[in-house]
Amino acid sequence: MLNNNPNFERVAITLQHKEPDRVPLAEAAVAYQTMSKFLGKKVTADDLSSQIEFWIKAGYDYIALTAGVLQPGKVTEDSEISKVIKKSLTGKDEKDQNWNIEERIFIKNEDDFKLFPWEEIGKIDTNKDFYEVQRQLPSGMKIVALSGKIFTLSWLLMGYENFCINLMLKPKFIQQLIERVAELQYGILKEIIKIPDIAAIWAVDDLAFGTGPMIQPQAFRDYIFPWYKKFSKICHDNNKFFFFHSDGYLWDLMDDLLDLKIDALHPIDPTCMDIEEVKRKIGDKISLFGNISNELLQNGTTEEIVKLTKQRLKIIAPGGGYCIGSGNSVPEWAQIENYIAMIETVKKYGIYPINVK
C-alpha cells in the first residue's frame, strides 16, 4: 500500500480550481470496520492513533473528527447524545436500543420539548479528540471537523412524520425546536473553530430524498439555511473552508446552497444526480466531492470500480475543483477490495495533468 505524504495544501489548491500534484481523496466518514480491514487490526472510536494511521496510509490529507453532538453515520455507536438523553431522563447509562435516538421519538409536543435535557446535552465534550489528535498529526496533515445536522437532529428527535405535521400546524414550535438544536451545534462550532490545525468545517445534513427536498424549500429558507449562513461566515472569518454534505436530488435547493457560499458540495448523490451535469452547470462556482457509487463499492467488481473512478478522473478532475471519494461514506458493508481499488486508481491515474485513456 502506497504510504501517502499528507498535505492539505493539495486540497486547498483544488478548492481554488487549480491543479495540485494529484486529485485529493475525500470522505466525511469511514466505518471503523473498514479502517480495521484496511490496516489489518481493530480500530475503535477511542483509538485515535490507529485512526490517524488509517487516514495517512489510505492517502488522505486530513483526518475527519466530529465536532457536533450527532456523529455522521451510525448514530447509536458513535454519538454521545443517546447516552446523555437516557442518563438525564432515567439516571441510568447502560446500553439499551430503546433509547437510541434513531429508534425512539423523544419530543412529541411542547411539553416534551420543555422537559428535554438540553442543558445536559450542551455539556457534551466534543473538543478532547481534537487536542489529542493535534499531538499526533504529521506535518502538512490537517483536521476536518464534522458539524451541522441541524435539520436531521431536529426531525430525528420528533420523528419525521410528526415533524412534518407540526411544521404545517405549529410552525412556531418547529422554529423553536430547530433554533435550540442549531444553537447547540453553533455553540460547539464557536468553541472549536479556533483550534489550530482545523482546516475546514464539514456540515453534514441530509436535506433531500432521491426525488427532491424532504420538506418544502421555503421551510429550509426560513428555518435552516439562515443558520448555515452563520456557519459559513464564521468559517470564512476564521480562514477555514466550509463544506456541505447532503444526499438526494438537490437541484431544487442548489441556488440556496450556492448562496451559503460553501466551498464544496458532497457527494453529488450518484443514485439521482449526474455529476457531469453538475460540473457543467455550477462547476465553476464550487468544488465537487465524492460520487463513486456505494452500490458498486458493495456489490460491484474491482474492474467496475476502476472503470468508474477513471471516468470521474477523466471528466471531472481536469482544472481542479474535484476531490474524489464514495457516493456517501465508506460503510462497513463496502468490499474492502473495492475500496482499495478506488483509492489506488486515484493514486495511479489521478496525477495532474490527467491523462486517462
Contacts in CASP RR format, 6 or more apart in sequence:
PFRMAT RR
TARGET T0000
AUTHOR 0000-0000-0000
METHOD contacts of the structure
MODEL  1
MLNNNPNFERVAITLQHKEPDRVPLAEAAVAYQTMSKFLGKKVTADDLSS
QIEFWIKAGYDYIALTAGVLQPGKVTEDSEISKVIKKSLTGKDEKDQNWN
IEERIFIKNEDDFKLFPWEEIGKIDTNKDFYEVQRQLPSGMKIVALSGKI
FTLSWLLMGYENFCINLMLKPKFIQQLIERVAELQYGILKEIIKIPDIAA
IWAVDDLAFGTGPMIQPQAFRDYIFPWYKKFSKICHDNNKFFFFHSDGYL
WDLMDDLLDLKIDALHPIDPTCMDIEEVKRKIGDKISLFGNISNELLQNG
TTEEIVKLTKQRLKIIAPGGGYCIGSGNSVPEWAQIENYIAMIETVKKYG
IYPINVK
1 57 0 8 1.000
1 340 0 8 1.000
2 59 0 8 1.000
2 344 0 8 1.000
2 347 0 8 1.000
3 56 0 8 1.000
3 57 0 8 1.000
4 56 0 8 1.000
4 57 0 8 1.000
4 58 0 8 1.000
4 59 0 8 1.000
4 60 0 8 1.000
4 61 0 8 1.000
4 347 0 8 1.000
6 55 0 8 1.000
6 56 0 8 1.000
6 59 0 8 1.000
6 60 0 8 1.000
6 61 0 8 1.000
6 62 0 8 1.000
6 138 0 8 1.000
6 140 0 8 1.000
6 141 0 8 1.000
7 61 0 8 1.000
7 140 0 8 1.000
7 141 0 8 1.000
8 61 0 8 1.000
8 62 0 8 1.000
8 140 0 8 1.000
8 141 0 8 1.000
8 142 0 8 1.000
8 199 0 8 1.000
9 20 0 8 1.000
9 61 0 8 1.000
9 140 0 8 1.000
10 20 0 8 1.000
10 21 0 8 1.000
10 22 0 8 1.000
10 24 0 8 1.000
10 61 0 8 1.000
11 20 0 8 1.000
11 24 0 8 1.000
11 26 0 8 1.000
11 61 0 8 1.000
11 62 0 8 1.000
11 199 0 8 1.000
11 200 0 8 1.000
11 323 0 8 1.000
12 199 0 8 1.000
12 241 0 8 1.000
13 19 0 8 1.000
13 20 0 8 1.000
13 320 0 8 1.000
14 20 0 8 1.000
14 23 0 8 1.000
14 24 0 8 1.000
14 287 0 8 1.000
14 320 0 8 1.000
14 321 0 8 1.000
14 322 0 8 1.000
14 323 0 8 1.000
15 241 0 8 1.000
15 263 0 8 1.000
15 264 0 8 1.000
15 287 0 8 1.000
15 321 0 8 1.000
17 284 0 8 1.000
17 287 0 8 1.000
17 319 0 8 1.000
17 320 0 8 1.000
17 321 0 8 1.000
18 319 0 8 1.000
18 320 0 8 1.000
19 318 0 8 1.000
19 319 0 8 1.000
19 320 0 8 1.000
19 352 0 8 1.000
19 353 0 8 1.000
20 320 0 8 1.000
20 352 0 8 1.000
21 351 0 8 1.000
21 352 0 8 1.000
22 346 0 8 1.000
22 347 0 8 1.000
22 350 0 8 1.000
22 351 0 8 1.000
22 352 0 8 1.000
23 313 0 8 1.000
23 317 0 8 1.000
23 320 0 8 1.000
23 322 0 8 1.000
23 323 0 8 1.000
23 324 0 8 1.000
23 346 0 8 1.000
23 350 0 8 1.000
23 352 0 8 1.000
23 354 0 8 1.000
24 60 0 8 1.000
24 61 0 8 1.000
24 323 0 8 1.000
24 324 0 8 1.000
25 58 0 8 1.000
25 59 0 8 1.000
25 60 0 8 1.000
25 61 0 8 1.000
25 323 0 8 1.000
25 324 0 8 1.000
25 325 0 8 1.000
25 343 0 8 1.000
25 346 0 8 1.000
26 60 0 8 1.000
26 264 0 8 1.000
26 266 0 8 1.000
26 289 0 8 1.000
26 290 0 8 1.000
26 323 0 8 1.000
26 324 0 8 1.000
26 325 0 8 1.000
27 60 0 8 1.000
27 64 0 8 1.000
27 325 0 8 1.000
27 326 0 8 1.000
27 329 0 8 1.000
27 330 0 8 1.000
28 64 0 8 1.000
28 72 0 8 1.000
28 144 0 8 1.000
28 146 0 8 1.000
28 202 0 8 1.000
28 204 0 8 1.000
28 245 0 8 1.000
28 266 0 8 1.000
28 329 0 8 1.000
29 64 0 8 1.000
29 71 0 8 1.000
29 72 0 8 1.000
29 73 0 8 1.000
29 146 0 8 1.000
29 329 0 8 1.000
29 330 0 8 1.000
30 54 0 8 1.000
30 58 0 8 1.000
30 64 0 8 1.000
30 329 0 8 1.000
30 330 0 8 1.000
31 74 0 8 1.000
31 329 0 8 1.000
31 330 0 8 1.000
31 331 0 8 1.000
31 332 0 8 1.000
31 334 0 8 1.000
32 43 0 8 1.000
32 44 0 8 1.000
32 45 0 8 1.000
32 332 0 8 1.000
33 332 0 8 1.000
34 330 0 8 1.000
34 331 0 8 1.000
34 332 0 8 1.000
34 334 0 8 1.000
34 336 0 8 1.000
34 339 0 8 1.000
35 43 0 8 1.000
35 50 0 8 1.000
35 51 0 8 1.000
35 54 0 8 1.000
36 42 0 8 1.000
36 43 0 8 1.000
37 336 0 8 1.000
38 54 0 8 1.000
38 57 0 8 1.000
38 58 0 8 1.000
38 336 0 8 1.000
38 339 0 8 1.000
38 340 0 8 1.000
39 50 0 8 1.000
39 53 0 8 1.000
39 54 0 8 1.000
39 57 0 8 1.000
41 50 0 8 1.000
43 50 0 8 1.000
43 51 0 8 1.000
43 54 0 8 1.000
44 50 0 8 1.000
45 77 0 8 1.000
45 78 0 8 1.000
48 129 0 8 1.000
48 132 0 8 1.000
48 133 0 8 1.000
48 136 0 8 1.000
49 136 0 8 1.000
51 63 0 8 1.000
52 63 0 8 1.000
52 133 0 8 1.000
52 136 0 8 1.000
52 137 0 8 1.000
52 141 0 8 1.000
55 62 0 8 1.000
55 63 0 8 1.000
55 64 0 8 1.000
55 141 0 8 1.000
56 138 0 8 1.000
56 141 0 8 1.000
58 343 0 8 1.000
59 343 0 8 1.000
59 347 0 8 1.000
61 140 0 8 1.000
61 141 0 8 1.000
61 142 0 8 1.000
62 141 0 8 1.000
62 142 0 8 1.000
62 143 0 8 1.000
62 144 0 8 1.000
62 199 0 8 1.000
62 200 0 8 1.000
63 133 0 8 1.000
63 137 0 8 1.000
63 141 0 8 1.000
63 143 0 8 1.000
63 144 0 8 1.000
64 143 0 8 1.000
64 144 0 8 1.000
64 145 0 8 1.000
64 146 0 8 1.000
64 202 0 8 1.000
65 129 0 8 1.000
65 130 0 8 1.000
65 133 0 8 1.000
65 143 0 8 1.000
65 144 0 8 1.000
65 145 0 8 1.000
65 146 0 8 1.000
66 72 0 8 1.000
66 78 0 8 1.000
66 79 0 8 1.000
66 126 0 8 1.000
66 145 0 8 1.000
66 146 0 8 1.000
66 147 0 8 1.000
67 126 0 8 1.000
67 130 0 8 1.000
67 145 0 8 1.000
67 146 0 8 1.000
67 147 0 8 1.000
67 188 0 8 1.000
67 189 0 8 1.000
67 192 0 8 1.000
67 201 0 8 1.000
68 124 0 8 1.000
68 126 0 8 1.000
68 146 0 8 1.000
68 147 0 8 1.000
68 148 0 8 1.000
68 149 0 8 1.000
68 184 0 8 1.000
68 185 0 8 1.000
68 188 0 8 1.000
68 189 0 8 1.000
69 79 0 8 1.000
69 80 0 8 1.000
69 81 0 8 1.000
69 121 0 8 1.000
69 122 0 8 1.000
69 124 0 8 1.000
69 126 0 8 1.000
69 149 0 8 1.000
69 153 0 8 1.000
69 184 0 8 1.000
69 185 0 8 1.000
69 188 0 8 1.000
70 79 0 8 1.000
70 81 0 8 1.000
70 101 0 8 1.000
70 149 0 8 1.000
70 152 0 8 1.000
70 153 0 8 1.000
70 156 0 8 1.000
71 78 0 8 1.000
71 79 0 8 1.000
71 146 0 8 1.000
72 146 0 8 1.000
72 149 0 8 1.000
72 204 0 8 1.000
72 245 0 8 1.000
72 329 0 8 1.000
73 329 0 8 1.000
75 81 0 8 1.000
75 82 0 8 1.000
75 100 0 8 1.000
75 101 0 8 1.000
75 102 0 8 1.000
75 156 0 8 1.000
76 82 0 8 1.000
76 97 0 8 1.000
76 100 0 8 1.000
76 101 0 8 1.000
76 102 0 8 1.000
79 101 0 8 1.000
80 124 0 8 1.000
81 101 0 8 1.000
81 121 0 8 1.000
81 124 0 8 1.000
81 153 0 8 1.000
82 99 0 8 1.000
82 100 0 8 1.000
82 101 0 8 1.000
83 93 0 8 1.000
83 99 0 8 1.000
84 117 0 8 1.000
84 120 0 8 1.000
84 121 0 8 1.000
84 124 0 8 1.000
85 99 0 8 1.000
85 101 0 8 1.000
85 106 0 8 1.000
85 116 0 8 1.000
85 117 0 8 1.000
85 121 0 8 1.000
86 92 0 8 1.000
86 93 0 8 1.000
86 96 0 8 1.000
86 99 0 8 1.000
87 93 0 8 1.000
87 120 0 8 1.000
88 117 0 8 1.000
88 120 0 8 1.000
88 121 0 8 1.000
89 117 0 8 1.000
97 103 0 8 1.000
98 104 0 8 1.000
101 156 0 8 1.000
101 157 0 8 1.000
102 156 0 8 1.000
105 157 0 8 1.000
105 158 0 8 1.000
105 159 0 8 1.000
105 162 0 8 1.000
106 112 0 8 1.000
106 116 0 8 1.000
106 157 0 8 1.000
106 158 0 8 1.000
107 113 0 8 1.000
107 116 0 8 1.000
107 157 0 8 1.000
107 158 0 8 1.000
107 177 0 8 1.000
108 158 0 8 1.000
108 162 0 8 1.000
110 173 0 8 1.000
113 173 0 8 1.000
113 176 0 8 1.000
113 177 0 8 1.000
113 180 0 8 1.000
116 157 0 8 1.000
118 180 0 8 1.000
118 184 0 8 1.000
121 184 0 8 1.000
122 184 0 8 1.000
126 188 0 8 1.000
126 191 0 8 1.000
126 192 0 8 1.000
127 191 0 8 1.000
127 192 0 8 1.000
127 195 0 8 1.000
130 143 0 8 1.000
130 145 0 8 1.000
130 192 0 8 1.000
130 195 0 8 1.000
130 198 0 8 1.000
131 195 0 8 1.000
133 143 0 8 1.000
133 197 0 8 1.000
134 143 0 8 1.000
134 195 0 8 1.000
134 196 0 8 1.000
134 197 0 8 1.000
137 143 0 8 1.000
137 197 0 8 1.000
142 197 0 8 1.000
142 198 0 8 1.000
142 199 0 8 1.000
142 200 0 8 1.000
143 195 0 8 1.000
143 197 0 8 1.000
143 198 0 8 1.000
143 199 0 8 1.000
144 198 0 8 1.000
144 199 0 8 1.000
144 200 0 8 1.000
144 201 0 8 1.000
144 202 0 8 1.000
144 243 0 8 1.000
145 189 0 8 1.000
145 192 0 8 1.000
145 198 0 8 1.000
145 200 0 8 1.000
145 201 0 8 1.000
145 202 0 8 1.000
146 202 0 8 1.000
146 204 0 8 1.000
147 185 0 8 1.000
147 188 0 8 1.000
147 189 0 8 1.000
147 201 0 8 1.000
147 202 0 8 1.000
147 203 0 8 1.000
147 204 0 8 1.000
147 231 0 8 1.000
148 185 0 8 1.000
148 203 0 8 1.000
148 204 0 8 1.000
148 205 0 8 1.000
148 228 0 8 1.000
148 231 0 8 1.000
149 185 0 8 1.000
149 203 0 8 1.000
149 204 0 8 1.000
149 205 0 8 1.000
150 178 0 8 1.000
150 181 0 8 1.000
150 182 0 8 1.000
150 185 0 8 1.000
150 205 0 8 1.000
150 224 0 8 1.000
150 227 0 8 1.000
150 228 0 8 1.000
151 178 0 8 1.000
151 205 0 8 1.000
151 206 0 8 1.000
151 207 0 8 1.000
151 214 0 8 1.000
151 220 0 8 1.000
151 224 0 8 1.000
152 205 0 8 1.000
152 206 0 8 1.000
153 181 0 8 1.000
153 185 0 8 1.000
154 163 0 8 1.000
154 174 0 8 1.000
154 177 0 8 1.000
154 178 0 8 1.000
154 181 0 8 1.000
155 163 0 8 1.000
155 164 0 8 1.000
155 214 0 8 1.000
157 177 0 8 1.000
157 181 0 8 1.000
158 166 0 8 1.000
158 177 0 8 1.000
160 214 0 8 1.000
163 174 0 8 1.000
164 215 0 8 1.000
166 173 0 8 1.000
166 174 0 8 1.000
167 174 0 8 1.000
167 215 0 8 1.000
167 219 0 8 1.000
174 223 0 8 1.000
175 222 0 8 1.000
175 223 0 8 1.000
178 223 0 8 1.000
178 224 0 8 1.000
178 227 0 8 1.000
182 227 0 8 1.000
186 227 0 8 1.000
186 230 0 8 1.000
186 231 0 8 1.000
189 201 0 8 1.000
189 231 0 8 1.000
189 234 0 8 1.000
190 234 0 8 1.000
192 198 0 8 1.000
193 201 0 8 1.000
193 234 0 8 1.000
193 235 0 8 1.000
193 238 0 8 1.000
193 240 0 8 1.000
194 238 0 8 1.000
198 240 0 8 1.000
199 240 0 8 1.000
199 241 0 8 1.000
200 235 0 8 1.000
200 240 0 8 1.000
200 241 0 8 1.000
200 242 0 8 1.000
200 243 0 8 1.000
200 263 0 8 1.000
201 231 0 8 1.000
201 235 0 8 1.000
201 240 0 8 1.000
201 241 0 8 1.000
201 242 0 8 1.000
201 243 0 8 1.000
202 243 0 8 1.000
202 244 0 8 1.000
202 245 0 8 1.000
202 266 0 8 1.000
203 228 0 8 1.000
203 231 0 8 1.000
203 242 0 8 1.000
203 243 0 8 1.000
203 244 0 8 1.000
203 245 0 8 1.000
204 245 0 8 1.000
205 224 0 8 1.000
205 228 0 8 1.000
205 244 0 8 1.000
205 245 0 8 1.000
205 246 0 8 1.000
206 214 0 8 1.000
206 245 0 8 1.000
206 246 0 8 1.000
206 247 0 8 1.000
206 248 0 8 1.000
207 213 0 8 1.000
207 214 0 8 1.000
207 220 0 8 1.000
207 224 0 8 1.000
207 246 0 8 1.000
207 248 0 8 1.000
207 250 0 8 1.000
207 253 0 8 1.000
208 214 0 8 1.000
208 246 0 8 1.000
208 247 0 8 1.000
208 248 0 8 1.000
208 249 0 8 1.000
208 250 0 8 1.000
208 252 0 8 1.000
208 253 0 8 1.000
209 248 0 8 1.000
209 249 0 8 1.000
210 247 0 8 1.000
210 248 0 8 1.000
210 249 0 8 1.000
210 269 0 8 1.000
210 271 0 8 1.000
210 272 0 8 1.000
211 249 0 8 1.000
211 272 0 8 1.000
212 248 0 8 1.000
212 249 0 8 1.000
212 250 0 8 1.000
212 252 0 8 1.000
213 220 0 8 1.000
213 252 0 8 1.000
213 253 0 8 1.000
217 252 0 8 1.000
217 253 0 8 1.000
217 256 0 8 1.000
220 253 0 8 1.000
220 256 0 8 1.000
221 256 0 8 1.000
225 256 0 8 1.000
225 259 0 8 1.000
225 260 0 8 1.000
228 244 0 8 1.000
228 260 0 8 1.000
229 259 0 8 1.000
229 260 0 8 1.000
229 261 0 8 1.000
231 242 0 8 1.000
231 260 0 8 1.000
232 242 0 8 1.000
232 260 0 8 1.000
232 261 0 8 1.000
232 262 0 8 1.000
235 241 0 8 1.000
235 242 0 8 1.000
236 242 0 8 1.000
236 261 0 8 1.000
241 263 0 8 1.000
241 264 0 8 1.000
242 260 0 8 1.000
242 261 0 8 1.000
242 262 0 8 1.000
242 263 0 8 1.000
243 262 0 8 1.000
243 263 0 8 1.000
243 264 0 8 1.000
243 265 0 8 1.000
243 266 0 8 1.000
243 289 0 8 1.000
244 257 0 8 1.000
244 260 0 8 1.000
244 262 0 8 1.000
244 264 0 8 1.000
244 265 0 8 1.000
244 266 0 8 1.000
245 265 0 8 1.000
245 266 0 8 1.000
245 267 0 8 1.000
246 253 0 8 1.000
246 257 0 8 1.000
246 265 0 8 1.000
247 267 0 8 1.000
247 269 0 8 1.000
247 328 0 8 1.000
248 269 0 8 1.000
248 271 0 8 1.000
248 272 0 8 1.000
248 273 0 8 1.000
249 269 0 8 1.000
249 272 0 8 1.000
249 273 0 8 1.000
250 257 0 8 1.000
250 265 0 8 1.000
250 269 0 8 1.000
250 273 0 8 1.000
251 273 0 8 1.000
254 282 0 8 1.000
257 265 0 8 1.000
258 282 0 8 1.000
258 285 0 8 1.000
258 286 0 8 1.000
262 286 0 8 1.000
263 286 0 8 1.000
263 287 0 8 1.000
264 286 0 8 1.000
264 287 0 8 1.000
264 288 0 8 1.000
264 289 0 8 1.000
264 321 0 8 1.000
264 323 0 8 1.000
265 278 0 8 1.000
265 286 0 8 1.000
265 287 0 8 1.000
265 288 0 8 1.000
265 289 0 8 1.000
266 288 0 8 1.000
266 289 0 8 1.000
266 290 0 8 1.000
267 289 0 8 1.000
267 290 0 8 1.000
267 291 0 8 1.000
267 325 0 8 1.000
267 326 0 8 1.000
267 327 0 8 1.000
267 328 0 8 1.000
268 275 0 8 1.000
268 278 0 8 1.000
268 288 0 8 1.000
268 289 0 8 1.000
268 290 0 8 1.000
268 291 0 8 1.000
268 327 0 8 1.000
269 327 0 8 1.000
269 328 0 8 1.000
270 291 0 8 1.000
270 292 0 8 1.000
270 293 0 8 1.000
270 294 0 8 1.000
270 327 0 8 1.000
271 293 0 8 1.000
271 295 0 8 1.000
275 288 0 8 1.000
275 291 0 8 1.000
275 312 0 8 1.000
275 316 0 8 1.000
276 315 0 8 1.000
276 316 0 8 1.000
278 288 0 8 1.000
279 288 0 8 1.000
279 315 0 8 1.000
279 316 0 8 1.000
279 322 0 8 1.000
283 321 0 8 1.000
287 320 0 8 1.000
287 321 0 8 1.000
287 322 0 8 1.000
287 323 0 8 1.000
288 316 0 8 1.000
288 321 0 8 1.000
288 322 0 8 1.000
288 323 0 8 1.000
289 322 0 8 1.000
289 323 0 8 1.000
289 324 0 8 1.000
289 325 0 8 1.000
290 323 0 8 1.000
290 324 0 8 1.000
290 325 0 8 1.000
290 326 0 8 1.000
290 327 0 8 1.000
291 312 0 8 1.000
291 316 0 8 1.000
291 324 0 8 1.000
291 325 0 8 1.000
291 327 0 8 1.000
292 305 0 8 1.000
292 308 0 8 1.000
292 309 0 8 1.000
292 312 0 8 1.000
292 324 0 8 1.000
292 325 0 8 1.000
292 326 0 8 1.000
292 327 0 8 1.000
292 342 0 8 1.000
293 308 0 8 1.000
293 327 0 8 1.000
294 326 0 8 1.000
294 327 0 8 1.000
294 328 0 8 1.000
294 329 0 8 1.000
294 331 0 8 1.000
294 334 0 8 1.000
296 304 0 8 1.000
296 305 0 8 1.000
296 308 0 8 1.000
296 338 0 8 1.000
297 305 0 8 1.000
297 326 0 8 1.000
297 330 0 8 1.000
297 334 0 8 1.000
297 335 0 8 1.000
297 338 0 8 1.000
297 339 0 8 1.000
297 342 0 8 1.000
298 331 0 8 1.000
298 333 0 8 1.000
298 334 0 8 1.000
298 335 0 8 1.000
298 338 0 8 1.000
300 335 0 8 1.000
300 338 0 8 1.000
301 338 0 8 1.000
302 337 0 8 1.000
302 338 0 8 1.000
302 341 0 8 1.000
305 338 0 8 1.000
305 341 0 8 1.000
305 342 0 8 1.000
305 345 0 8 1.000
306 341 0 8 1.000
306 345 0 8 1.000
309 324 0 8 1.000
309 341 0 8 1.000
309 342 0 8 1.000
309 345 0 8 1.000
309 346 0 8 1.000
309 349 0 8 1.000
310 345 0 8 1.000
310 349 0 8 1.000
310 356 0 8 1.000
311 356 0 8 1.000
312 322 0 8 1.000
312 324 0 8 1.000
313 324 0 8 1.000
313 345 0 8 1.000
313 346 0 8 1.000
313 349 0 8 1.000
313 350 0 8 1.000
313 354 0 8 1.000
313 356 0 8 1.000
314 354 0 8 1.000
314 356 0 8 1.000
316 322 0 8 1.000
316 324 0 8 1.000
317 324 0 8 1.000
317 350 0 8 1.000
317 352 0 8 1.000
317 354 0 8 1.000
318 353 0 8 1.000
318 354 0 8 1.000
324 342 0 8 1.000
324 346 0 8 1.000
325 342 0 8 1.000
325 346 0 8 1.000
326 334 0 8 1.000
326 342 0 8 1.000
330 339 0 8 1.000
349 355 0 8 1.000
349 356 0 8 1.000
350 356 0 8 1.000
END
